[in-house]
């Protein structure tokens, strides 16, 4: 039985559609108006982007403040890197290695930009840790919704140890360098230019067949959404978010050396970084599938929440083999959640919508609302 507490927790900590974005006209141009949850959120995004631009990183949207909680920025008519990776995966299934090489080229460009961004962010540490409550919320929500019995005291003891360790190793603002926060600024690939996603896919395939696909990839990549930079995380977080996302993982088990762009590798820090990043990646997707079915079908139709929970134990142990010895109950629960999500057949109805929380929301399938 899913509780009201779980639904309210989803609303407060997992629900993305509460963020209001609107396309507006100004001086003959289309701009994106973004409404922030509070003044601090707008302030951190504005100051972070300003610092990046001062350091020569110009592939970020210049922001104009319009109030204490709203701002205007360019409305880029392109395609999210995530959606482009989906299309390249489709082409790779059909055409093999040549399509995979294009994907490698695209991801390599993203890596180069994220490294440069991380270099600047290292100078802007906030001394406010990414909250451990974020992963506690994932565990509570999924254990309750999937009806998994657990020992609350056992997991709390391990979470205290993890939290104390975490506070001592976070050193860089939380960029959230997922492919969903990057965009190829090529208006030829803007979804509204096509009848639907299938029509755009047919166009991309024709470009691949006639040899012009690499030309499409030559446009600037825009990095956006820096609201999360209020909190500090580990250097590994950006690497995991970009290179160990479901759509970018190359199939190899990670080592600590693989997970560090800047600074000295650290095996335990790498493993705990996977814990934080994958619980949030997989947790939000799973929470939507369980509680907000209809929107999940649009927002996460190309995502698989089980990928993150299934791979998390092996990735953590590959990075730091002591995981099962140091966090035995946490690792046990992650495996239990992975098994339960594989067996979960989907909700019969949209529980969140039925409670009246999600009226008039517009989920994003690419860079404009569905």
Buried (B, 14 or more C-beta within 10 A) or exposed (E): EBEEEBBEBBBEBBBEBEBEBEEEEEEEEEBBBBBBEEEEBBBBBBBBBEBBBEEEBEBBBEBEEBEEBBBBBBBBBBBBBBBBBBBBBBBBEEBEEEBBEBBBEBBEBBBEBBBBBBBBBBEBEBEEBBBBEBBBBBBBBBBBBBEBEBEEEBBEEBBEEBBEBBBEBBBBBBBBBBBBBBBBBBEBBBBEEBEEBEEBBEBBBEBBEEEEBEEBBEBBBBBBBBBBBBBBBBBBBBBBBBBBBBBBBEEEEBBBEBBBBBEEBBBBBBBBBBBBBBBBBBBBBBBBBBBBBBBBBBBBEBBBBBBBBBBBBEBBBBBBEEBEEBBEBBBBBBBBBBBBBEEBEEBEEBBBBEBEBBEEBBBBBBBBBB
